Amino acid sequence: MQYYEEMEQTSAAMNALKKLIHDIRFPFMASATGSSQIKPSGKIKFMSAYRFFRKEMVPMIKQEEPELDSKGRHAVVH
Protein backbone atom coordinates (compact mmCIF):
# COMPACT_ATOMS: atom_id res chain seq x y z
CA MET A 1 0.00 0.00 0.00
CA GLN A 2 2.82 2.38 0.88
CA TYR A 3 4.42 1.64 -2.51
CA TYR A 4 1.33 2.84 -4.40
CA GLU A 5 1.05 5.98 -2.29
CA GLU A 6 4.71 6.83 -2.91
CA MET A 7 4.32 6.15 -6.64
CA GLU A 8 1.30 8.44 -6.79
CA GLN A 9 3.16 11.22 -4.96
CA THR A 10 6.21 10.79 -7.17
CA SER A 11 4.07 10.85 -10.31
CA ALA A 12 2.28 14.01 -9.18
CA ALA A 13 5.60 15.70 -8.37
CA MET A 14 7.06 14.67 -11.73
CA ASN A 15 4.05 16.03 -13.61
CA ALA A 16 4.30 19.30 -11.69
CA LEU A 17 7.96 19.58 -12.66
CA LYS A 18 7.15 18.79 -16.30
CA LYS A 19 4.51 21.52 -16.30
CA LEU A 20 6.95 23.99 -14.75
CA ILE A 21 9.60 23.16 -17.37
CA HIS A 22 7.00 23.48 -20.12
CA ASP A 23 5.83 26.86 -18.81
CA ILE A 24 9.43 28.08 -18.71
CA ARG A 25 10.17 26.87 -22.24
CA PHE A 26 6.86 28.08 -23.71
CA PRO A 27 5.70 31.04 -21.63
CA PHE A 28 3.44 32.33 -24.42
CA MET A 29 1.40 29.10 -24.28
CA ALA A 30 1.07 29.16 -20.51
CA SER A 31 -0.33 32.66 -20.46
CA ALA A 32 -2.45 32.42 -23.60
CA THR A 33 -4.09 29.06 -23.08
CA GLY A 34 -4.18 28.69 -19.33
CA SER A 35 -4.71 25.17 -18.05
CA SER A 36 -6.01 23.77 -21.33
CA GLN A 37 -2.54 22.36 -21.94
CA ILE A 38 -3.03 19.88 -19.10
CA LYS A 39 -4.98 16.69 -19.70
CA PRO A 40 -7.55 15.53 -17.12
CA SER A 41 -4.96 12.92 -16.04
CA GLY A 42 -2.64 15.77 -15.05
CA LYS A 43 -0.18 15.17 -17.87
CA ILE A 44 0.86 17.93 -20.23
CA LYS A 45 -0.33 18.01 -23.84
CA PHE A 46 2.48 19.14 -26.08
CA MET A 47 1.41 20.84 -29.28
CA SER A 48 2.89 19.78 -32.56
CA ALA A 49 3.53 22.18 -35.43
CA TYR A 50 0.39 20.86 -37.15
CA ARG A 51 -1.75 21.64 -34.09
CA PHE A 52 -0.39 25.21 -34.01
CA PHE A 53 -1.14 25.59 -37.71
CA ARG A 54 -4.62 24.09 -37.32
CA LYS A 55 -5.36 26.38 -34.37
CA GLU A 56 -4.65 29.40 -36.59
CA MET A 57 -6.40 28.09 -39.71
CA VAL A 58 -9.71 26.75 -38.38
CA PRO A 59 -11.16 30.17 -37.41
CA MET A 60 -10.23 31.54 -40.83
CA ILE A 61 -11.81 28.58 -42.60
CA LYS A 62 -14.96 28.89 -40.46
CA GLN A 63 -15.23 32.50 -41.52
CA GLU A 64 -14.61 31.85 -45.22
CA GLU A 65 -16.65 28.65 -45.53
CA PRO A 66 -19.24 28.45 -42.70
CA GLU A 67 -21.11 25.57 -44.36
CA LEU A 68 -18.25 23.11 -43.77
CA ASP A 69 -18.49 20.67 -40.90
CA SER A 70 -15.48 19.62 -38.82
CA LYS A 71 -14.49 16.87 -41.28
CA GLY A 72 -14.57 19.32 -44.16
CA ARG A 73 -12.47 21.84 -42.25
CA HIS A 74 -10.01 19.10 -41.36
CA ALA A 75 -9.69 18.18 -45.03
CA VAL A 76 -9.02 21.80 -45.97
CA VAL A 77 -6.41 22.24 -43.25
CA HIS A 78 -4.79 18.92 -44.06
FIKOLZA-1660 file (N, C-alpha, C; in steps of 0.1 Angstrom, whole numbers, plus 5000, padded with zeros to 4 digits):
% residues 78
   i   px   py   pz ch aa at
   1 5008 4988 5000  A  M  N
   1 5000 5000 5000  A  M CA
   1 5009 5013 5000  A  M  C
   2 5019 5012 5008  A  Q  N
   2 5028 5024 5009  A  Q CA
   2 5035 5026 4995  A  Q  C
   3 5038 5015 4988  A  Y  N
   3 5044 5016 4975  A  Y CA
   3 5035 5025 4966  A  Y  C
   4 5023 5021 4965  A  Y  N
   4 5013 5028 4956  A  Y CA
   4 5012 5043 4960  A  Y  C
   5 5012 5046 4973  A  E  N
   5 5010 5060 4977  A  E CA
   5 5023 5068 4973  A  E  C
   6 5035 5062 4975  A  E  N
   6 5047 5068 4971  A  E CA
   6 5048 5070 4956  A  E  C
   7 5043 5060 4948  A  M  N
   7 5043 5061 4934  A  M CA
   7 5034 5073 4929  A  M  C
   8 5023 5074 4936  A  E  N
   8 5013 5084 4932  A  E CA
   8 5019 5098 4935  A  E  C
   9 5025 5100 4947  A  Q  N
   9 5032 5112 4950  A  Q CA
   9 5043 5116 4941  A  Q  C
  10 5051 5106 4937  A  T  N
  10 5062 5108 4928  A  T CA
  10 5057 5112 4915  A  T  C
  11 5046 5105 4910  A  S  N
  11 5041 5109 4897  A  S CA
  11 5035 5123 4897  A  S  C
  12 5028 5127 4907  A  A  N
  12 5023 5140 4908  A  A CA
  12 5034 5150 4908  A  A  C
  13 5045 5148 4916  A  A  N
  13 5056 5157 4916  A  A CA
  13 5063 5158 4903  A  A  C
  14 5064 5147 4896  A  M  N
  14 5071 5147 4883  A  M CA
  14 5062 5154 4873  A  M  C
  15 5049 5153 4873  A  N  N
  15 5040 5160 4864  A  N CA
  15 5041 5175 4867  A  N  C
  16 5042 5179 4880  A  A  N
  16 5043 5193 4883  A  A CA
  16 5056 5199 4878  A  A  C
  17 5067 5191 4879  A  L  N
  17 5080 5196 4873  A  L CA
  17 5079 5197 4858  A  L  C
  18 5073 5187 4852  A  K  N
  18 5071 5188 4837  A  K CA
  18 5064 5200 4833  A  K  C
  19 5053 5203 4840  A  K  N
  19 5045 5215 4837  A  K CA
  19 5053 5228 4839  A  K  C
  20 5061 5228 4850  A  L  N
  20 5070 5240 4853  A  L CA
  20 5080 5242 4841  A  L  C
  21 5086 5231 4837  A  I  N
  21 5096 5232 4826  A  I CA
  21 5089 5236 4813  A  I  C
  22 5077 5231 4811  A  H  N
  22 5070 5235 4799  A  H CA
  22 5066 5250 4799  A  H  C
  23 5062 5254 4811  A  D  N
  23 5058 5269 4812  A  D CA
  23 5070 5278 4810  A  D  C
  24 5082 5273 4815  A  I  N
  24 5094 5281 4813  A  I CA
  24 5098 5281 4798  A  I  C
  25 5098 5269 4792  A  R  N
  25 5102 5269 4778  A  R CA
  25 5092 5276 4768  A  R  C
  26 5079 5275 4772  A  F  N
  26 5069 5281 4763  A  F CA
  26 5060 5290 4771  A  F  C
  27 5065 5302 4775  A  P  N
  27 5057 5310 4784  A  P CA
  27 5045 5316 4777  A  P  C
  28 5046 5318 4763  A  F  N
  28 5034 5323 4756  A  F CA
  28 5023 5314 4756  A  F  C
  29 5025 5301 4757  A  M  N
  29 5014 5291 4757  A  M CA
  29 5008 5291 4771  A  M  C
  30 5016 5292 4781  A  A  N
  30 5011 5292 4795  A  A CA
  30 5001 5303 4798  A  A  C
  31 5005 5315 4793  A  S  N
  31 4997 5327 4795  A  S CA
  31 4985 5327 4786  A  S  C
  32 4986 5323 4774  A  A  N
  32 4975 5324 4764  A  A CA
  32 4965 5314 4766  A  A  C
  33 4969 5301 4769  A  T  N
  33 4959 5291 4769  A  T CA
  33 4955 5286 4783  A  T  C
  34 4962 5291 4793  A  G  N
  34 4958 5287 4807  A  G CA
  34 4961 5272 4809  A  G  C
  35 4951 5266 4816  A  S  N
  35 4953 5252 4820  A  S CA
  35 4948 5242 4809  A  S  C
  36 4945 5247 4797  A  S  N
  36 4940 5238 4787  A  S CA
  36 4951 5229 4781  A  S  C
  37 4963 5232 4785  A  Q  N
  37 4975 5224 4781  A  Q CA
  37 4977 5212 4790  A  Q  C
  38 4968 5210 4800  A  I  N
  38 4970 5199 4809  A  I CA
  38 4958 5190 4807  A  I  C
  39 4961 5177 4805  A  K  N
  39 4950 5167 4803  A  K CA
  39 4943 5164 4816  A  K  C
  40 4931 5159 4816  A  P  N
  40 4925 5155 4829  A  P CA
  40 4933 5146 4838  A  P  C
  41 4942 5138 4832  A  S  N
  41 4950 5129 4840  A  S CA
  41 4961 5137 4847  A  S  C
  42 4963 5150 4843  A  G  N
  42 4974 5158 4850  A  G CA
  42 4986 5159 4841  A  G  C
  43 4986 5151 4830  A  K  N
  43 4998 5152 4821  A  K CA
  43 4997 5163 4812  A  K  C
  44 5008 5168 4807  A  I  N
  44 5009 5179 4798  A  I CA
  44 5007 5175 4783  A  I  C
  45 4998 5182 4776  A  K  N
  45 4997 5180 4762  A  K CA
  45 5006 5189 4754  A  K  C
  46 5016 5183 4747  A  F  N
  46 5025 5191 4739  A  F CA
  46 5019 5193 4725  A  F  C
  47 5020 5205 4720  A  M  N
  47 5014 5208 4707  A  M CA
  47 5024 5207 4696  A  M  C
  48 5020 5200 4686  A  S  N
  48 5029 5198 4674  A  S CA
  48 5027 5210 4665  A  S  C
  49 5036 5211 4655  A  A  N
  49 5035 5222 4646  A  A CA
  49 5022 5222 4638  A  A  C
  50 5017 5210 4635  A  Y  N
  50 5004 5209 4628  A  Y CA
  50 4993 5214 4637  A  Y  C
  51 4993 5211 4650  A  R  N
  51 4983 5216 4659  A  R CA
  51 4983 5232 4660  A  R  C
  52 4995 5238 4660  A  F  N
  52 4996 5252 4660  A  F CA
  52 4990 5258 4647  A  F  C
  53 4994 5252 4636  A  F  N
  53 4989 5256 4623  A  F CA
  53 4973 5255 4622  A  F  C
  54 4968 5243 4627  A  R  N
  54 4954 5241 4627  A  R CA
  54 4947 5251 4636  A  R  C
  55 4953 5254 4647  A  K  N
  55 4946 5264 4656  A  K CA
  55 4945 5278 4650  A  K  C
  56 4954 5281 4641  A  E  N
  56 4954 5294 4634  A  E CA
  56 4944 5293 4622  A  E  C
  57 4944 5282 4615  A  M  N
  57 4936 5281 4603  A  M CA
  57 4921 5279 4605  A  M  C
  58 4917 5271 4615  A  V  N
  58 4903 5268 4616  A  V CA
  58 4894 5280 4617  A  V  C
  59 4897 5290 4626  A  P  N
  59 4888 5302 4626  A  P CA
  59 4887 5309 4612  A  P  C
  60 4898 5309 4605  A  M  N
  60 4898 5315 4592  A  M CA
  60 4889 5307 4582  A  M  C
  61 4890 5294 4583  A  I  N
  61 4882 5286 4574  A  I CA
  61 4867 5287 4578  A  I  C
  62 4864 5287 4591  A  K  N
  62 4850 5289 4595  A  K CA
  62 4844 5302 4590  A  K  C
  63 4853 5312 4590  A  Q  N
  63 4848 5325 4585  A  Q CA
  63 4846 5325 4570  A  Q  C
  64 4855 5319 4562  A  E  N
  64 4854 5319 4548  A  E CA
  64 4844 5309 4543  A  E  C
  65 4843 5297 4549  A  E  N
  65 4833 5286 4545  A  E CA
  65 4825 5281 4557  A  E  C
  66 4815 5289 4561  A  P  N
  66 4808 5285 4573  A  P CA
  66 4799 5272 4571  A  P  C
  67 4797 5268 4559  A  E  N
  67 4789 5256 4556  A  E CA
  67 4796 5243 4559  A  E  C
  68 4810 5243 4560  A  L  N
  68 4818 5231 4562  A  L CA
  68 4816 5226 4577  A  L  C
  69 4815 5213 4578  A  D  N
  69 4815 5207 4591  A  D CA
  69 4830 5204 4595  A  D  C
  70 4832 5198 4607  A  S  N
  70 4845 5196 4612  A  S CA
  70 4854 5187 4603  A  S  C
  71 4848 5177 4597  A  K  N
  71 4855 5169 4587  A  K CA
  71 4860 5177 4575  A  K  C
  72 4851 5185 4570  A  G  N
  72 4854 5193 4558  A  G CA
  72 4865 5203 4562  A  G  C
  73 4865 5209 4574  A  R  N
  73 4875 5218 4578  A  R CA
  73 4888 5211 4579  A  R  C
  74 4888 5199 4585  A  H  N
  74 4900 5191 4586  A  H CA
  74 4906 5188 4573  A  H  C
  75 4898 5185 4563  A  A  N
  75 4903 5182 4550  A  A CA
  75 4910 5194 4544  A  A  C
  76 4904 5206 4546  A  V  N
  76 4910 5218 4540  A  V CA
  76 4923 5221 4547  A  V  C
  77 4924 5220 4560  A  V  N
  77 4936 5222 4568  A  V CA
  77 4947 5212 4564  A  V  C
  78 4943 5200 4563  A  H  N
  78 4952 5189 4559  A  H CA
  78 4958 5191 4545  A  H  C
% end
